[in-house]
Amino acid sequence: MAPNQAARNRVREYRRLRGWSQLGLAERAGISRAAVSAIEVGRAVPAVTAALALASVLGCSVESLFGSAPRGPAEPEWAWPPTRSPSRYWLARIRGRTLRYPVEATEVGVTAHDGVYRDGAFFPAGDADPDATLVVACCDPAVGLLAAEYTRSSGFRLLALPRPSHLALELLGRGLVHVAGVHFATGEAPGGNAAAVRDILGGRVRLLRVARWEEGLAVGAGTAVTSVGGALRARLRWVGREPGSAARQCLDELRRHAQPPRRVAYDHRGVAEAVRCGWADAGVCHRLAGEEAGLRVFTVRREQFDLCYPSDAEDDPRVVALVRVVRSARYRWLLGELPGYDAAPAGEVQTVR
């Protein structure tokens, strides 16, 4: 074996995807563990026979495992500009581009940043691997559970950016996220998710079923209403959601001819917090968010929550790992124990053309 600084190496990525140790991979490929270690850290490249053996046991092509890196890689670009300086940022590679994401609040708490932008200069914080990060835009209040299971089982990182369904799909269409969450499908309109995808993306995507969940009307403990109808008849202060969100669609259907609320929250927990703190009397949010805030929640409709990704990305190891986690018995059990979630359909895949 000889050093080759120009080689692009994804052996560790594929090995972690399958949950193997370096020794386990070495035994399957018929090479030494020391050789596997040297290949993974880029100190050496394998001989042809070893490369073929590694690709065979990892279930991929030699080109995808050891494809040549482009000469003079382009400087990472911002997915969207930061709003302040200094700004911490994350890195991820999507469809051949390395992107910087300004750090923001997410449902998974504080995630270690990959660098800091200050006074027009970038200061990396370690050896971040953009190819080991999956970027998901969605408004699932339980996405932290998915992120934890994903990292635990795959070794990859999941960045969960809080975005409503419509905006998440737009970001997917612009190549700024790997996966978008969508929940427009209901019992009355089961094709709602596919219709939104066709409208925004034009098809050629997969919809990965995650759960059926309850969207409900959350009211404060001191609000004297006992039903959805009672809430609609009462004079209440409402908190709304931004246009393009499924919760906004649900609220507009409930209050058909009423003016949109002046107060607007930007996720399910934002609605629940507004009601809990007394800034509003009622709002539409996920049952989990409402119950966590100690509110009464009256179910309005049951929605299908799907994760959408391009069909041509289904072989990306990060997407493969996502599908595997959603289908796992452990994740489905944990999700199904949460208020408002039915994980029975988790793991089913629909192709939207």
C-alpha positions as YAML, in Angstrom:
chain: A
units: angstrom
residues:
- id: 1
  name: MET
  ca: [0.00, 0.00, 0.00]
- id: 2
  name: ALA
  ca: [1.19, 3.53, -0.74]
- id: 3
  name: PRO
  ca: [0.05, 6.91, 0.55]
- id: 4
  name: ASN
  ca: [-2.37, 8.77, -1.68]
- id: 5
  name: GLN
  ca: [-3.46, 12.17, -0.48]
- id: 6
  name: ALA
  ca: [-5.92, 12.64, -3.39]
- id: 7
  name: ALA
  ca: [-8.05, 9.61, -2.53]
- id: 8
  name: ARG
  ca: [-11.58, 10.08, -1.30]
- id: 9
  name: ASN
  ca: [-12.20, 7.48, 1.40]
- id: 10
  name: ARG
  ca: [-15.62, 6.41, 2.75]
- id: 11
  name: VAL
  ca: [-14.63, 3.09, 4.34]
- id: 12
  name: ARG
  ca: [-15.35, 4.26, 7.90]
- id: 13
  name: GLU
  ca: [-18.69, 5.74, 6.82]
- id: 14
  name: TYR
  ca: [-19.86, 2.48, 5.22]
- id: 15
  name: ARG
  ca: [-18.49, 0.38, 8.08]
- id: 16
  name: ARG
  ca: [-20.36, 2.42, 10.71]
- id: 17
  name: LEU
  ca: [-23.51, 2.23, 8.62]
- id: 18
  name: ARG
  ca: [-23.42, -1.55, 9.05]
- id: 19
  name: GLY
  ca: [-22.52, -1.40, 12.71]
- id: 20
  name: TRP
  ca: [-19.20, -3.26, 12.29]
- id: 21
  name: SER
  ca: [-15.97, -2.77, 14.20]
- id: 22
  name: GLN
  ca: [-12.70, -2.40, 12.33]
- id: 23
  name: LEU
  ca: [-11.88, -5.98, 13.27]
- id: 24
  name: GLY
  ca: [-15.25, -7.19, 12.01]
- id: 25
  name: LEU
  ca: [-14.70, -5.51, 8.64]
- id: 26
  name: ALA
  ca: [-11.13, -6.83, 8.44]
- id: 27
  name: GLU
  ca: [-12.25, -10.41, 9.05]
- id: 28
  name: ARG
  ca: [-14.99, -10.19, 6.43]
- id: 29
  name: ALA
  ca: [-12.66, -8.66, 3.83]
- id: 30
  name: GLY
  ca: [-9.72, -10.93, 4.57]
- id: 31
  name: ILE
  ca: [-7.27, -8.17, 5.49]
- id: 32
  name: SER
  ca: [-5.71, -7.05, 8.77]
- id: 33
  name: ARG
  ca: [-7.35, -4.71, 11.25]
- id: 34
  name: ALA
  ca: [-4.26, -2.48, 11.05]
- id: 35
  name: ALA
  ca: [-4.80, -2.20, 7.29]
- id: 36
  name: VAL
  ca: [-8.43, -1.18, 7.81]
- id: 37
  name: SER
  ca: [-7.34, 1.47, 10.34]
- id: 38
  name: ALA
  ca: [-4.67, 2.85, 8.00]
- id: 39
  name: ILE
  ca: [-7.11, 3.02, 5.08]
- id: 40
  name: GLU
  ca: [-9.81, 4.78, 7.14]
- id: 41
  name: VAL
  ca: [-7.53, 7.56, 8.36]
- id: 42
  name: GLY
  ca: [-5.99, 8.05, 4.92]
- id: 43
  name: ARG
  ca: [-2.48, 6.86, 5.72]
- id: 44
  name: ALA
  ca: [-2.68, 4.25, 2.95]
- id: 45
  name: VAL
  ca: [-4.81, 3.10, 0.02]
- id: 46
  name: PRO
  ca: [-5.55, -0.57, -0.56]
- id: 47
  name: ALA
  ca: [-4.24, -2.78, -3.32]
- id: 48
  name: VAL
  ca: [-6.75, -3.62, -6.02]
- id: 49
  name: THR
  ca: [-7.63, -6.99, -4.48]
- id: 50
  name: ALA
  ca: [-8.20, -5.42, -1.05]
- id: 51
  name: ALA
  ca: [-10.29, -2.60, -2.52]
- id: 52
  name: LEU
  ca: [-12.47, -5.12, -4.35]
- id: 53
  name: ALA
  ca: [-12.87, -7.19, -1.18]
- id: 54
  name: LEU
  ca: [-13.85, -4.14, 0.89]
- id: 55
  name: ALA
  ca: [-16.38, -2.96, -1.68]
- id: 56
  name: SER
  ca: [-17.87, -6.46, -1.92]
- id: 57
  name: VAL
  ca: [-18.44, -6.95, 1.80]
- id: 58
  name: LEU
  ca: [-19.67, -3.37, 2.26]
- id: 59
  name: GLY
  ca: [-22.16, -3.77, -0.59]
- id: 60
  name: CYS
  ca: [-21.04, -0.83, -2.72]
- id: 61
  name: SER
  ca: [-18.84, -0.05, -5.72]
- id: 62
  name: VAL
  ca: [-15.11, 0.60, -5.54]
- id: 63
  name: GLU
  ca: [-15.78, 4.04, -7.08]
- id: 64
  name: SER
  ca: [-18.19, 5.04, -4.29]
- id: 65
  name: LEU
  ca: [-15.73, 3.79, -1.68]
- id: 66
  name: PHE
  ca: [-12.52, 5.25, -3.14]
- id: 67
  name: GLY
  ca: [-13.61, 7.76, -5.77]
- id: 68
  name: SER
  ca: [-11.11, 10.47, -6.52]
- id: 69
  name: ALA
  ca: [-11.69, 13.73, -4.73]
- id: 70
  name: PRO
  ca: [-12.15, 16.77, -6.98]
- id: 71
  name: ARG
  ca: [-9.06, 18.95, -7.43]
- id: 72
  name: GLY
  ca: [-9.16, 22.21, -5.56]
- id: 73
  name: PRO
  ca: [-12.45, 21.68, -3.66]
- id: 74
  name: ALA
  ca: [-14.68, 24.71, -3.64]
- id: 75
  name: GLU
  ca: [-14.89, 26.73, -0.46]
- id: 76
  name: PRO
  ca: [-18.05, 25.83, 1.52]
- id: 77
  name: GLU
  ca: [-20.87, 28.29, 0.95]
- id: 78
  name: TRP
  ca: [-23.58, 29.47, 3.32]
- id: 79
  name: ALA
  ca: [-26.89, 27.66, 3.04]
- id: 80
  name: TRP
  ca: [-28.32, 31.05, 4.09]
- id: 81
  name: PRO
  ca: [-26.47, 34.06, 5.49]
- id: 82
  name: PRO
  ca: [-25.86, 34.32, 9.24]
- id: 83
  name: THR
  ca: [-27.78, 37.06, 11.03]
- id: 84
  name: ARG
  ca: [-24.91, 38.05, 13.30]
- id: 85
  name: SER
  ca: [-21.13, 37.98, 13.68]
- id: 86
  name: PRO
  ca: [-19.54, 36.11, 15.29]
- id: 87
  name: SER
  ca: [-21.65, 33.16, 14.19]
- id: 88
  name: ARG
  ca: [-21.14, 29.50, 14.94]
- id: 89
  name: TYR
  ca: [-21.82, 27.16, 12.04]
- id: 90
  name: TRP
  ca: [-22.30, 23.51, 11.09]
- id: 91
  name: LEU
  ca: [-21.04, 21.80, 7.92]
- id: 92
  name: ALA
  ca: [-22.80, 19.27, 5.71]
- id: 93
  name: ARG
  ca: [-22.37, 18.02, 2.17]
- id: 94
  name: ILE
  ca: [-25.50, 17.88, 0.02]
- id: 95
  name: ARG
  ca: [-25.61, 16.90, -3.64]
- id: 96
  name: GLY
  ca: [-21.92, 17.57, -4.17]
- id: 97
  name: ARG
  ca: [-21.82, 20.91, -2.30]
- id: 98
  name: THR
  ca: [-20.42, 21.58, 1.15]
- id: 99
  name: LEU
  ca: [-22.66, 24.03, 2.97]
- id: 100
  name: ARG
  ca: [-22.31, 26.07, 6.13]
- id: 101
  name: TYR
  ca: [-25.41, 26.37, 8.34]
- id: 102
  name: PRO
  ca: [-25.62, 29.14, 10.94]
- id: 103
  name: VAL
  ca: [-26.20, 27.48, 14.32]
- id: 104
  name: GLU
  ca: [-29.77, 27.87, 15.54]
- id: 105
  name: ALA
  ca: [-32.03, 26.51, 18.28]
- id: 106
  name: THR
  ca: [-33.25, 22.99, 17.50]
- id: 107
  name: GLU
  ca: [-35.40, 20.32, 19.10]
- id: 108
  name: VAL
  ca: [-32.29, 18.31, 19.99]
- id: 109
  name: GLY
  ca: [-30.71, 20.96, 22.20]
- id: 110
  name: VAL
  ca: [-27.15, 22.23, 21.82]
- id: 111
  name: THR
  ca: [-25.25, 20.49, 19.02]
- id: 112
  name: ALA
  ca: [-21.50, 21.00, 18.83]
- id: 113
  name: HIS
  ca: [-20.56, 23.50, 16.13]
- id: 114
  name: ASP
  ca: [-17.98, 22.89, 13.40]
- id: 115
  name: GLY
  ca: [-16.50, 26.38, 13.37]
- id: 116
  name: VAL
  ca: [-16.97, 30.08, 14.02]
- id: 117
  name: TYR
  ca: [-17.29, 32.93, 11.53]
- id: 118
  name: ARG
  ca: [-15.84, 36.15, 12.93]
- id: 119
  name: ASP
  ca: [-14.77, 39.43, 11.28]
- id: 120
  name: GLY
  ca: [-14.98, 37.95, 7.80]
- id: 121
  name: ALA
  ca: [-12.84, 34.91, 8.61]
- id: 122
  name: PHE
  ca: [-13.64, 31.25, 9.36]
- id: 123
  name: PHE
  ca: [-12.17, 29.42, 12.33]
- id: 124
  name: PRO
  ca: [-12.74, 25.64, 12.17]
- id: 125
  name: ALA
  ca: [-13.43, 23.86, 15.44]
- id: 126
  name: GLY
  ca: [-11.96, 20.40, 14.90]
- id: 127
  name: ASP
  ca: [-12.12, 17.90, 12.05]
- id: 128
  name: ALA
  ca: [-15.82, 17.99, 11.11]
- id: 129
  name: ASP
  ca: [-16.86, 15.50, 8.40]
- id: 130
  name: PRO
  ca: [-19.58, 17.06, 6.20]
- id: 131
  name: ASP
  ca: [-20.24, 13.63, 4.66]
- id: 132
  name: ALA
  ca: [-21.27, 12.27, 8.06]
- id: 133
  name: THR
  ca: [-24.05, 14.81, 8.68]
- id: 134
  name: LEU
  ca: [-27.71, 14.47, 7.66]
- id: 135
  name: VAL
  ca: [-29.74, 17.71, 7.56]
- id: 136
  name: VAL
  ca: [-33.47, 17.34, 8.22]
- id: 137
  name: ALA
  ca: [-36.00, 20.19, 8.12]
- id: 138
  name: CYS
  ca: [-39.24, 19.38, 9.93]
- id: 139
  name: CYS
  ca: [-41.52, 20.39, 12.80]
- id: 140
  name: ASP
  ca: [-41.78, 17.01, 14.54]
- id: 141
  name: PRO
  ca: [-41.63, 17.78, 18.30]
- id: 142
  name: ALA
  ca: [-40.14, 14.30, 18.85]
- id: 143
  name: VAL
  ca: [-37.34, 14.64, 16.28]
- id: 144
  name: GLY
  ca: [-34.83, 14.64, 19.14]
- id: 145
  name: LEU
  ca: [-35.70, 10.99, 19.72]
- id: 146
  name: LEU
  ca: [-34.99, 10.22, 16.06]
- id: 147
  name: ALA
  ca: [-31.69, 12.14, 16.18]
- id: 148
  name: ALA
  ca: [-30.51, 10.24, 19.26]
- id: 149
  name: GLU
  ca: [-31.36, 6.84, 17.79]
- id: 150
  name: TYR
  ca: [-29.81, 7.82, 14.47]
- id: 151
  name: THR
  ca: [-26.48, 8.82, 15.98]
- id: 152
  name: ARG
  ca: [-26.42, 5.87, 18.38]
- id: 153
  name: SER
  ca: [-26.95, 3.28, 15.67]
- id: 154
  name: SER
  ca: [-25.13, 4.83, 12.69]
- id: 155
  name: GLY
  ca: [-22.40, 7.09, 14.03]
- id: 156
  name: PHE
  ca: [-23.66, 9.88, 11.77]
- id: 157
  name: ARG
  ca: [-24.95, 13.23, 13.00]
- id: 158
  name: LEU
  ca: [-28.50, 14.47, 12.41]
- id: 159
  name: LEU
  ca: [-29.12, 18.22, 12.31]
- id: 160
  name: ALA
  ca: [-32.83, 18.84, 12.88]
- id: 161
  name: LEU
  ca: [-33.80, 22.32, 11.66]
- id: 162
  name: PRO
  ca: [-37.28, 23.41, 12.81]
- id: 163
  name: ARG
  ca: [-39.27, 24.33, 9.69]
- id: 164
  name: PRO
  ca: [-42.96, 24.03, 8.71]
- id: 165
  name: SER
  ca: [-43.89, 21.50, 6.03]
- id: 166
  name: HIS
  ca: [-44.12, 23.86, 3.07]
- id: 167
  name: LEU
  ca: [-40.83, 25.61, 3.80]
- id: 168
  name: ALA
  ca: [-39.10, 22.29, 4.50]
- id: 169
  name: LEU
  ca: [-40.08, 21.05, 1.04]
- id: 170
  name: GLU
  ca: [-38.86, 24.28, -0.55]
- id: 171
  name: LEU
  ca: [-35.47, 23.87, 1.13]
- id: 172
  name: LEU
  ca: [-35.31, 20.28, -0.14]
- id: 173
  name: GLY
  ca: [-36.07, 21.48, -3.66]
- id: 174
  name: ARG
  ca: [-33.22, 24.00, -3.45]
- id: 175
  name: GLY
  ca: [-30.77, 21.33, -2.34]
- id: 176
  name: LEU
  ca: [-30.28, 22.90, 1.10]
- id: 177
  name: VAL
  ca: [-31.41, 19.92, 3.19]
- id: 178
  name: HIS
  ca: [-31.29, 16.16, 2.70]
- id: 179
  name: VAL
  ca: [-34.76, 15.41, 4.09]
- id: 180
  name: ALA
  ca: [-37.98, 17.37, 4.64]
- id: 181
  name: GLY
  ca: [-40.82, 16.52, 7.01]
- id: 182
  name: VAL
  ca: [-44.40, 16.95, 5.81]
- id: 183
  name: HIS
  ca: [-47.79, 16.28, 7.43]
- id: 184
  name: PHE
  ca: [-50.59, 17.55, 5.18]
- id: 185
  name: ALA
  ca: [-52.12, 14.07, 4.76]
- id: 186
  name: THR
  ca: [-55.26, 13.43, 6.83]
- id: 187
  name: GLY
  ca: [-58.03, 10.86, 6.97]
- id: 188
  name: GLU
  ca: [-60.14, 13.09, 4.73]
- id: 189
  name: ALA
  ca: [-57.23, 13.87, 2.37]
- id: 190
  name: PRO
  ca: [-54.85, 10.87, 2.51]
- id: 191
  name: GLY
  ca: [-52.94, 12.12, -0.53]
- id: 192
  name: GLY
  ca: [-52.12, 15.49, 1.01]
- id: 193
  name: ASN
  ca: [-48.42, 14.83, 1.44]
- id: 194
  name: ALA
  ca: [-47.95, 13.50, -2.08]
- id: 195
  name: ALA
  ca: [-49.93, 16.44, -3.48]
- id: 196
  name: ALA
  ca: [-47.73, 18.96, -1.67]
- id: 197
  name: VAL
  ca: [-44.60, 17.20, -2.91]
- id: 198
  name: ARG
  ca: [-45.79, 17.24, -6.51]
- id: 199
  name: ASP
  ca: [-46.76, 20.89, -6.25]
- id: 200
  name: ILE
  ca: [-43.39, 22.01, -4.84]
- id: 201
  name: LEU
  ca: [-40.91, 19.40, -6.09]
- id: 202
  name: GLY
  ca: [-42.64, 17.89, -9.12]
- id: 203
  name: GLY
  ca: [-42.17, 14.29, -7.99]
- id: 204
  name: ARG
  ca: [-39.21, 11.90, -8.20]
- id: 205
  name: VAL
  ca: [-39.06, 11.59, -4.42]
- id: 206
  name: ARG
  ca: [-39.68, 9.03, -1.70]
- id: 207
  name: LEU
  ca: [-42.00, 9.51, 1.27]
- id: 208
  name: LEU
  ca: [-40.85, 7.57, 4.33]
- id: 209
  name: ARG
  ca: [-43.75, 7.00, 6.72]
- id: 210
  name: VAL
  ca: [-42.90, 7.85, 10.32]
- id: 211
  name: ALA
  ca: [-46.18, 8.05, 12.23]
- id: 212
  name: ARG
  ca: [-49.80, 9.04, 12.32]
- id: 213
  name: TRP
  ca: [-50.12, 11.81, 14.87]
- id: 214
  name: GLU
  ca: [-52.77, 13.95, 16.52]
- id: 215
  name: GLU
  ca: [-53.07, 17.64, 15.74]
- id: 216
  name: GLY
  ca: [-55.25, 19.20, 18.40]
- id: 217
  name: LEU
  ca: [-56.68, 22.31, 19.94]
- id: 218
  name: ALA
  ca: [-54.70, 23.20, 23.06]
- id: 219
  name: VAL
  ca: [-56.41, 25.34, 25.68]
- id: 220
  name: GLY
  ca: [-55.24, 26.67, 29.03]
- id: 221
  name: ALA
  ca: [-56.31, 25.11, 32.31]
- id: 222
  name: GLY
  ca: [-58.34, 28.20, 33.21]
- id: 223
  name: THR
  ca: [-60.26, 28.31, 29.92]
- id: 224
  name: ALA
  ca: [-63.87, 27.22, 30.44]
- id: 225
  name: VAL
  ca: [-64.35, 25.19, 27.26]
- id: 226
  name: THR
  ca: [-64.93, 21.45, 27.03]
- id: 227
  name: SER
  ca: [-64.82, 20.81, 23.28]
- id: 228
  name: VAL
  ca: [-63.54, 22.10, 19.97]
- id: 229
  name: GLY
  ca: [-66.97, 23.48, 19.14]
- id: 230
  name: GLY
  ca: [-67.15, 25.27, 22.47]
- id: 231
  name: ALA
  ca: [-63.78, 26.87, 21.85]
- id: 232
  name: LEU
  ca: [-64.90, 28.11, 18.43]
- id: 233
  name: ARG
  ca: [-68.03, 29.69, 19.94]
- id: 234
  name: ALA
  ca: [-66.20, 31.33, 22.83]
- id: 235
  name: ARG
  ca: [-64.40, 34.65, 22.67]
- id: 236
  name: LEU
  ca: [-60.83, 33.49, 23.00]
- id: 237
  name: ARG
  ca: [-57.41, 34.94, 22.25]
- id: 238
  name: TRP
  ca: [-55.88, 32.70, 19.61]
- id: 239
  name: VAL
  ca: [-52.28, 32.02, 18.73]
- id: 240
  name: GLY
  ca: [-51.67, 31.03, 15.10]
- id: 241
  name: ARG
  ca: [-48.93, 29.51, 12.98]
- id: 242
  name: GLU
  ca: [-47.10, 30.86, 9.94]
- id: 243
  name: PRO
  ca: [-48.50, 30.36, 6.40]
- id: 244
  name: GLY
  ca: [-47.32, 27.11, 4.83]
- id: 245
  name: SER
  ca: [-47.54, 25.08, 8.03]
- id: 246
  name: ALA
  ca: [-49.99, 22.20, 8.38]
- id: 247
  name: ALA
  ca: [-51.07, 23.58, 11.76]
- id: 248
  name: ARG
  ca: [-52.00, 26.88, 10.08]
- id: 249
  name: GLN
  ca: [-54.00, 24.93, 7.49]
- id: 250
  name: CYS
  ca: [-55.79, 23.09, 10.29]
- id: 251
  name: LEU
  ca: [-56.57, 26.30, 12.20]
- id: 252
  name: ASP
  ca: [-57.86, 28.04, 9.06]
- id: 253
  name: GLU
  ca: [-60.21, 25.11, 8.40]
- id: 254
  name: LEU
  ca: [-61.53, 25.36, 11.95]
- id: 255
  name: ARG
  ca: [-62.02, 29.14, 11.94]
- id: 256
  name: ARG
  ca: [-63.18, 29.36, 8.34]
- id: 257
  name: HIS
  ca: [-64.17, 33.00, 8.07]
- id: 258
  name: ALA
  ca: [-62.26, 34.47, 10.98]
- id: 259
  name: GLN
  ca: [-59.25, 36.71, 10.61]
- id: 260
  name: PRO
  ca: [-55.90, 34.98, 11.23]
- id: 261
  name: PRO
  ca: [-54.64, 35.48, 14.81]
- id: 262
  name: ARG
  ca: [-52.30, 38.40, 15.34]
- id: 263
  name: ARG
  ca: [-50.04, 36.31, 17.56]
- id: 264
  name: VAL
  ca: [-48.01, 33.78, 15.57]
- id: 265
  name: ALA
  ca: [-45.77, 30.96, 16.82]
- id: 266
  name: TYR
  ca: [-43.24, 29.16, 14.68]
- id: 267
  name: ASP
  ca: [-43.52, 25.58, 15.92]
- id: 268
  name: HIS
  ca: [-45.75, 23.29, 17.97]
- id: 269
  name: ARG
  ca: [-44.03, 24.03, 21.25]
- id: 270
  name: GLY
  ca: [-44.22, 27.74, 20.53]
- id: 271
  name: VAL
  ca: [-48.03, 27.47, 20.37]
- id: 272
  name: ALA
  ca: [-48.15, 25.45, 23.58]
- id: 273
  name: GLU
  ca: [-45.84, 27.89, 25.36]
- id: 274
  name: ALA
  ca: [-47.95, 30.88, 24.32]
- id: 275
  name: VAL
  ca: [-51.04, 29.26, 25.83]
- id: 276
  name: ARG
  ca: [-49.23, 27.99, 28.92]
- id: 277
  name: CYS
  ca: [-47.88, 31.45, 29.70]
- id: 278
  name: GLY
  ca: [-51.25, 33.12, 29.21]
- id: 279
  name: TRP
  ca: [-50.34, 35.09, 26.09]
- id: 280
  name: ALA
  ca: [-53.19, 33.28, 24.31]
- id: 281
  name: ASP
  ca: [-56.15, 31.10, 25.32]
- id: 282
  name: ALA
  ca: [-56.02, 28.53, 22.51]
- id: 283
  name: GLY
  ca: [-54.06, 27.33, 19.50]
- id: 284
  name: VAL
  ca: [-53.50, 24.31, 17.27]
- id: 285
  name: CYS
  ca: [-50.47, 22.14, 17.96]
- id: 286
  name: HIS
  ca: [-49.31, 18.54, 18.25]
- id: 287
  name: ARG
  ca: [-50.77, 16.64, 21.21]
- id: 288
  name: LEU
  ca: [-47.29, 15.89, 22.55]
- id: 289
  name: ALA
  ca: [-46.38, 19.59, 22.74]
- id: 290
  name: GLY
  ca: [-49.69, 20.48, 24.38]
- id: 291
  name: GLU
  ca: [-49.56, 17.74, 26.99]
- id: 292
  name: GLU
  ca: [-45.92, 18.47, 27.81]
- id: 293
  name: ALA
  ca: [-47.00, 22.05, 28.61]
- id: 294
  name: GLY
  ca: [-49.79, 20.81, 30.92]
- id: 295
  name: LEU
  ca: [-52.60, 21.92, 28.61]
- id: 296
  name: ARG
  ca: [-55.86, 20.25, 27.68]
- id: 297
  name: VAL
  ca: [-55.78, 19.07, 24.09]
- id: 298
  name: PHE
  ca: [-58.88, 18.26, 22.01]
- id: 299
  name: THR
  ca: [-58.04, 16.22, 18.92]
- id: 300
  name: VAL
  ca: [-58.97, 17.99, 15.67]
- id: 301
  name: ARG
  ca: [-57.51, 15.62, 13.10]
- id: 302
  name: ARG
  ca: [-55.03, 12.79, 12.65]
- id: 303
  name: GLU
  ca: [-52.24, 13.46, 10.18]
- id: 304
  name: GLN
  ca: [-49.66, 11.32, 8.43]
- id: 305
  name: PHE
  ca: [-46.13, 12.51, 9.13]
- id: 306
  name: ASP
  ca: [-43.65, 11.55, 6.40]
- id: 307
  name: LEU
  ca: [-39.99, 12.27, 5.72]
- id: 308
  name: CYS
  ca: [-39.35, 13.17, 2.09]
- id: 309
  name: TYR
  ca: [-36.06, 12.68, 0.21]
- id: 310
  name: PRO
  ca: [-35.08, 12.61, -3.49]
- id: 311
  name: SER
  ca: [-35.25, 9.21, -5.19]
- id: 312
  name: ASP
  ca: [-31.67, 9.56, -6.40]
- id: 313
  name: ALA
  ca: [-30.47, 9.95, -2.80]
- id: 314
  name: GLU
  ca: [-31.81, 6.60, -1.58]
- id: 315
  name: ASP
  ca: [-28.33, 5.01, -1.77]
- id: 316
  name: ASP
  ca: [-26.69, 7.77, 0.26]
- id: 317
  name: PRO
  ca: [-25.42, 5.98, 3.41]
- id: 318
  name: ARG
  ca: [-26.93, 8.72, 5.58]
- id: 319
  name: VAL
  ca: [-30.37, 8.20, 4.04]
- id: 320
  name: VAL
  ca: [-30.00, 4.42, 4.21]
- id: 321
  name: ALA
  ca: [-29.25, 4.77, 7.92]
- id: 322
  name: LEU
  ca: [-32.31, 7.01, 8.40]
- id: 323
  name: VAL
  ca: [-34.63, 4.47, 6.80]
- id: 324
  name: ARG
  ca: [-33.11, 1.70, 8.89]
- id: 325
  name: VAL
  ca: [-33.65, 3.64, 12.14]
- id: 326
  name: VAL
  ca: [-37.27, 4.51, 11.34]
- id: 327
  name: ARG
  ca: [-37.92, 0.83, 10.64]
- id: 328
  name: SER
  ca: [-36.18, -0.37, 13.80]
- id: 329
  name: ALA
  ca: [-38.25, -1.99, 16.52]
- id: 330
  name: ARG
  ca: [-36.62, 0.16, 19.22]
- id: 331
  name: TYR
  ca: [-37.44, 3.50, 17.58]
- id: 332
  name: ARG
  ca: [-40.99, 2.47, 16.69]
- id: 333
  name: TRP
  ca: [-41.62, 1.33, 20.25]
- id: 334
  name: LEU
  ca: [-40.20, 4.52, 21.79]
- id: 335
  name: LEU
  ca: [-42.15, 6.74, 19.38]
- id: 336
  name: GLY
  ca: [-45.39, 4.82, 19.89]
- id: 337
  name: GLU
  ca: [-45.21, 5.41, 23.64]
- id: 338
  name: LEU
  ca: [-45.36, 9.19, 23.19]
- id: 339
  name: PRO
  ca: [-48.72, 11.02, 23.46]
- id: 340
  name: GLY
  ca: [-50.38, 11.49, 20.08]
- id: 341
  name: TYR
  ca: [-48.16, 9.13, 18.05]
- id: 342
  name: ASP
  ca: [-49.14, 5.93, 16.26]
- id: 343
  name: ALA
  ca: [-45.97, 4.33, 14.90]
- id: 344
  name: ALA
  ca: [-47.71, 1.40, 13.16]
- id: 345
  name: PRO
  ca: [-46.95, 2.70, 9.61]
- id: 346
  name: ALA
  ca: [-43.31, 3.61, 10.38]
- id: 347
  name: GLY
  ca: [-40.90, 2.48, 7.70]
- id: 348
  name: GLU
  ca: [-43.28, 2.22, 4.76]
- id: 349
  name: VAL
  ca: [-41.99, 4.00, 1.63]
- id: 350
  name: GLN
  ca: [-44.11, 5.61, -1.09]
- id: 351
  name: THR
  ca: [-42.66, 6.72, -4.42]
- id: 352
  name: VAL
  ca: [-44.03, 10.01, -5.74]
- id: 353
  name: ARG
  ca: [-43.47, 10.46, -9.48]
...
